[in-house]
Structure formats: structure tokens, C-alpha cells
Amino acid sequence: MTKLNVNLIALDLDDTLLNNNRQISDENVAALQECVEKGIYVVLCSGRAEDGILPFVRRLDIAGKQAGKYLIALNGCSIYDMHSRQQIFSNYVDPEILLYVHGEAKKLGLETEVYKNSVIYYSKATPWTLRDVELCNLKGEQPDDYEAFIKNGSPKMLVPGDPEVIQELQKKLKENLGNKAEIFTSKPYFLEIMPPNAGKGEAIIWLAKNAGVDPKNTLCFGDSMNDENMIRKCGYSVAMCNGLDYIKKLATFVSEKSNDESGVADFIEKYVL
């Protein structure tokens, strides 16, 4: 196969770049470092907040290079320039939507969370909310008045809980909110609420244009529903073979190796470098 003309690579973390121990393999590190040395932008693109992504940036050791200086957080609601140490793009959910979703979640016995900087703020500490805190390796905190707190807005809201209850809530929210918010599951037990017309895909295209990259020369790697948006919008897309069948059907390519077999490096070495 002819090598792909790629100038920017965006990578989901969980079940994509990370192996099943939530680590980046040496093979993936080497392949991505080579991309950066060749001037190909490498951008981690995750639902995590910035501080939850930085340990993986440090593992790649690319932030000092021009092509490694960006990261996309909160499923596309924030783009951060690590050289200037500034957020260069942001998007927020309408506070009224946050209050509505929180109220509907409570009716089903679910708690909600919002994200600010390096802290996950939850309405109540439960095994489900604490699971997200542990997964993201961030501080968790319960504000004295959570509803007043979320009136200030947030890039996204997450509702963690039993997958069956999450499906029930997702159906109701989609029926009642329509196009007022993006609603999807990043994992079967995590329901995400984001601003309308916002996602990883829009963030990648915005960043590509800002960095002087033709959007058709972007490549993304993903595995789950919060990657659908970028799978659809990037010039090229790779679904991990361990990913959802729905995502694999949408993607340009499916990796030959899984996230636990350095599937990202395997694809890049064969079709990019």
C-alpha cells in the first residue's frame, strides 16, 4: 500500500493508544516520536481533562517539539498549547442543560460530574463517580452546593452508572434535548453531555487549520462512541480492531493489531512512516 499523506495524527487514549494496563508501550512511543521528528503533529485527544492527559504526554516525551505541543482534552471542548501554556480553544455546555441533565439523572438514582482544570466535581461520591476519578487520575471533590456550582457552566458533564440505567437516561435526553447537546457513551457506564456541534472531530479540524495543516491530511485512531465524531471528520481514520463494530464500519481502516499489541505503532510503521 502507498504511504498515506499525513501531517497530523490524533489519538484517543483508552483502548487505543493505551494498553490494557493503561500504559503506552515502547513501540507506540518510538513510532510517535519518529512522526514528530518528521514534522507530523501528534496530538493526544481524550475525554480526560488536561492534567489527566499530561502524564501520557510526558511518557511520549514530545511536548518540547513544535509538532508535539498540542493536546485536545474533554472530548474536543479544550485545546491546549503546552508551549505557551494556554488554552487556545474552548467550548461550554449551557448551564440550563447541565441543570436539566442533573435533575433527570437524579430521578434515576444517578449522580453527575463536571470538569474544571484538574478537578472532577461530582454531586455525590459514589463507586461510579469515584471510578472516573481513579481512571482519570485526578482529584475528586463535592462542592457544598453542586447545583449552584454547575450554573457557572462546564465543557462537559458526565453521568456514570449502571449501563442499563445509562441507556434509559440517554434515550430520554436525546428525545428531549434534540440538537441542544451532544449525547453519547464513551464507555457503557459513562454518559457524556457536550455542547452542540462539538467533539473531537471539530477540535481536530480547528487545530489542523490553525496549524496550517490541510484537514484531508489528518489521521485519527479511536475505538468507541466518543471517537465517532473524529472518525467521520478526519481525512483518514483507523478504528482499533478491539473497538466497537459500529466504529470499525465507519473508519477508513481497521488496525491489524489491538491496543494491547501496539496496534497504533504497527499501523503507523506500515502506512505512514
Stockholm file with secondary structure:
# STOCKHOLM 1.0

chainA/1-273         MTKLNVNLIALDLDDTLLNNNRQISDENVAALQECVEKGIYVVLCSGRAEDGILPFVRRLDIAGKQAGKYLIALNGCSIYDMHSRQQIFSNYVDPEILLYVHGEAKKLGLETEVYKNSVIYYSKATPWTLRDVELCNLKGEQPDDYEAFIKNGSPKMLVPGDPEVIQELQKKLKENLGNKAEIFTSKPYFLEIMPPNAGKGEAIIWLAKNAGVDPKNTLCFGDSMNDENMIRKCGYSVAMCNGLDYIKKLATFVSEKSNDESGVADFIEKYVL
#=GR chainA/1-273 SS CCCCCCSEEEECIIIIISCTTSCCCHHHHHHHHHHHHTTCEEEEECSSCHHHHHHHHHHHTCTTSGGGCEEEEGGGTEEEETTTTEEEEECCBCHHHHHHHHHHHHHTTCCCEEEETTEEEESSCCHHHHHHHHHHTCEEECCTTHHHHHTTCBSCEEEECCHHHHHHHHHHHHHHHGGGSEEEEEETTEEEEECTTCSHHHHHHHHHHHTTCCGGGEEEEECSGGGHHHHHHSSEEEECTTSCHHHHHHSSEECSSCGGGTHHHHHHHHHTC
#=GC SS_cons         CCCCCCSEEEECIIIIISCTTSCCCHHHHHHHHHHHHTTCEEEEECSSCHHHHHHHHHHHTCTTSGGGCEEEEGGGTEEEETTTTEEEEECCBCHHHHHHHHHHHHHTTCCCEEEETTEEEESSCCHHHHHHHHHHTCEEECCTTHHHHHTTCBSCEEEECCHHHHHHHHHHHHHHHGGGSEEEEEETTEEEEECTTCSHHHHHHHHHHHTTCCGGGEEEEECSGGGHHHHHHSSEEEECTTSCHHHHHHSSEECSSCGGGTHHHHHHHHHTC
//
